Amino acid sequence: MSLVEKIPCTIVTGFLGAGKTTLVRHLIENANGRRLAIIVNEFGDIGFDGSFLAACGIEGCQDEDIVELANGCICCTVADDFVPALNKLLDRADPPEHILIETSGLALPKPLVQAFQWPAIRSRVTVDGVIAVIDGPAVAAGFFADDPAASAAQRTDDASVDHDNPLEEVFEDQLLCADLVVMNKADLLDAAGRAKVRAEVQAHLPRAVKMVESEHGRLDPRVILGLGAAAEDDLDARPSHHGEGEDHDHDDFDSVALPVSAAATAEDLAIRVARAAETPGVLRIKGFAEVTGKPMRLVVQGVGTRIAHHYDRPWKGTEARDGRLVVIGLKGFDQGAVAAALAG
């Protein structure tokens, strides 16, 4: 089977809260009749993004087009979860014309790209491109604060030196594998801030990679789809902190799902979430909740201490209105303090 006959797959990677799901949803909304399927991965055992996409109500987007893998980072579960899920989509009577793969915010993309060399799928699919979505304001604020030049100098002097900042390591691995970098939330930055982000990203990249800016993940699908990178044949140009076959785990991070009682108002819940986000080590909070007297489900998302919320859809008649938030943070963050803050 020639390259043009293979089904193209686009890997959307990026750190927690960068806007990957929003970008994927925008691509679905603007598919213009193209049959898309989505594999979405979550860190931890509780899914969120898959249900967010499944509830989108977009014409032509059916439940069977969205496969959610919520058993840990996809880079660690390629054989057990990803390849079977991909084959299930490919074996459909009406296989998708393009597959979007949204990794968890803590996943390393290179092991996923390497999986496309496996004989079981190599003749059927190709990696059309790896898209690294970055949170522009987070980068500008020094969220991934290690100095790449200083770290490189330290490693030259002492080969045993590795990154002390686990956030920087994941962030850099995602950039190193990219065919395109999307600076999301660019509308929250001035010209100097955007220039700072570009310089920071370029400092991590050993090769020329195009960067585009977006607001709320809105980009013309033609910018994202159809890159023709065949990334699985270009692995040497995509260095990683973890060599092929090397064990990779996420012991630096914890995840917990916490129940949330109905809030009197959306603003009241946002205040509680903001208080929880101030707990040292908390990186990401996301989930659904009920607002008393409201027929719509409230989506709440926090990146660092930036909190956003909106109503996404009506509660279904038979659906339990059980609010639940997923909290991801550095290993050992005070889950009790987070739970207490969310309780109000």
Secondary structure, 3 states (H helix, E strand, C coil): CCHHHCEEEEEEEECCCCCHHHHHHHHHHCCCCCCEEEEEECCCCCCCHHHHHHCCCCCCCCHHHEEEECCCCHHHCHHHHHHHHHHHHHCCCCCCCEEEEECCCCCCHHHHHHHCCCHHHHCCEEEEEEEEEEEHHHHHCCCCCCCHHHHHHHHHHCCCCCCCCHHHHHHHHHHHCCCEEEEECHHHCCHHHHHHHHHHHHHHCCCCCEEEECECCECCHHHHCCCCCCHHHCHHHCCCCCCCCCCCCCCCEEEEEEEECCECCHHHHHHHHHHHHCCCCEEEEEEEECECCCCEEEEEEEECCEEEEEEEEECCCCCCCCEEEEEEEECCCCHHHHHHHHHC
